[in-house]
Each structure stands twice: as structure tokens, then as C-alpha cells.
Amino acid sequence: MAETQAAFKDLLETLKRAAALLHEAGVPFVLGGGVAIWARGGPESEHDLDLFVKPADAERALDALAAGGFRPEKPPEQWLYKAWDGDVLVDLIFKPQAIEVDDDAFARAEPLNVKAMEVPVMPIADVMCSKLLALNERWLDYDQLLQMARACREQIDWQEVRSRTAQSPFARAFFEIVDGLGITGEHPAVSQR
């Protein structure tokens, strides 16, 4: 537990440094992922820091973090860059599956106080959709999604998330679980045998 708290504290410190560097470089970003859910009352994230930038700003964002001492990385995936602040990983996401990172995505973001600084935070529906649509046969982790759903259930527009992710069999399976647990407020159909 203490190790997780220390790791989360490190994530927040990295967020402060990354936000300052991006702001200084004039690169707009939106906080997403688990830390965006935490900022709205969800569980602490144990993973990485997800910062969403427009595709046209991705190179500048990576350069700004590198100039500030982060170790840059361009993985083979064509939708994100990575930057390491010591042991803390920052994903600079510019082409996620669930949303376009454009002016509309930035307009939907809500400025929230995160660690004593105002940060644009992605709406919960966008976070849930991006996480659900990232699920696949090789990465099928419902644990974090269930924790997020349970903690923030009243803030999530379940119909919006359901309709935006309907094409994914993994998202449909997730809804089978959260409906069955009563998290969404939907009551699953019970088959009569």
C-alpha cells in the first residue's frame, strides 16, 4: 500500500513537471486516463500518466518534455509517444481509438484542480470509451475499469459510453459485468429456464 501511494505521489509530481513544460512550450494538452478519473473522485492510478495532445503538436510535446529532462521514446505504435521521468511513464497520446484529439476534445475538457494546479481534464465518458476500446485479446484488464466505474458511476453517462463502444465485444462484455453488478443502474435480463 505504501509503495502504491509513493508511486501515485510520483505520478502527480510528474504531472506538475510535464504540465509546466508543456505550458511553457505552448503545447495544449488534456489529462486523461486513470489520473483524470482520480481527479473526479475515482481510485488512485497505479499505472502511467496519460496526456492527450493534438497530432500536430505531438512532436513539440515530446521535444518539450525531452528538453526538461524526460527521456523520450517513439514506440512502433503510431498513436502515441512516451516520455520517462525517472521511473514514471508519460504517454503522449495523439491518435487514440475512441476519440479525435481535436478542438472539440479540448472544448469538452473541464479545468479541475489537480495537486494545487488547474489542469484540463478529459470527461469521464471519453476516458471510459478510450479505455474500453483499447481492450483486446492480449490486454484484457477489467479490474481498473471496474474500480473506475464503481467510484464514478453517478458521473458517467452510461448510454453514451455504451453506444460509443458498442462495436467492441470486450466493451459489451464489460457492460454485461457492470449491468449485472448494478453499477450502471441497468438491470440485466434474466433468462427463464
Secondary structure, DSSP 8 states (H G I E B T S, - for coil): -HHHHHHHHHHHHHHHHHHHHHHHHT---EEEHHHHHHHTT-----S-EEEE--GGGHHHHHHHHHHTT-EEE--S-SSEEEEEETTEEEEEESS-SS---SHHHHHH-EEEEETTEEEEE--HHHHHHHHHHH--SS---HHHHHHHHHHHGGG--HHHHHHHTTT-HHHHHHHHHHHHTTSSS--------
